[in-house]
């Protein structure tokens, strides 16, 4: 049966654009685990936006290495305002391998507590792109806003409709700006966004889709040349349900998306669309 695709508009953007805490240079923590390969692009994007960036490589050669790494990562989170989960392809030949590995590490009580404290006690922000989006879904941080065990039918990313990797510039429409990350855009804006994934098909139950729609949590959809959400390639390159490209948590502090916006730089040829969605600038400016 043909997939139903809804045009989502959420105009009740009652979201604080500035944190209770101000800093000249907010600090971004980028965890690097097995399979992550987008950390340099993420770091460049945040530094260009005026943030300080610290990254840390999870060491896994022994159980003690893992324990020490977890403690060090928790310390770094406590000294940061933003956690950024970069994209990557897992070196484990398994669907969702990289996202699963990140999720397994962050389920550790020490890290789980540090993440909760950052979001709820210190008004911090989290972003995940590509494989980082997958990790946020597996942790439950999206769409539920807290680390929890997702159910079998919870929102997830799965293999693209074409059953292989797709690399393209997709057209996406902002349908909700209810997030500090989205302070630089408005509902209705259309952008070009780089997509590079083998597992980028967003899947969710109808119950979760309706909840996310009501809460303004679906913030971007793949659209055609007329700006209408599409179920079909090439406009919807992965086959995502409801043409969903990105979602946010209820409070807007956690954002995940398929599009590799951290790779956007000037110099794209034959692309007649604006590319810069001011995501990194907005996240950084939240603390200024």
Secondary structure, DSSP 8 states (H G I E B T S, - for coil): ---------B------SS-SS--SS-EEEEEE-TTB--HHHHHHHHHHTT-EEEEEE---SSHHHHHHHHHHHHHHHHT-SEEEE--B--SSSSTTHHHHHHHHHHTSHHHHHHHHIIIIIS--EEEEETHHHHHHHHHTHHHHSS-----TTSSEEE--TTSS-EEEEEEEEE-B--SGGGTT--TT-EEEEEEEESS-EEE--HHHHHHHHHTT-EEEEEB-TTS-B-SSTTTSSS--GGGEEEEE-TTS-EEEESS-GGG--S--SS--S-----HHHHHHHTT-
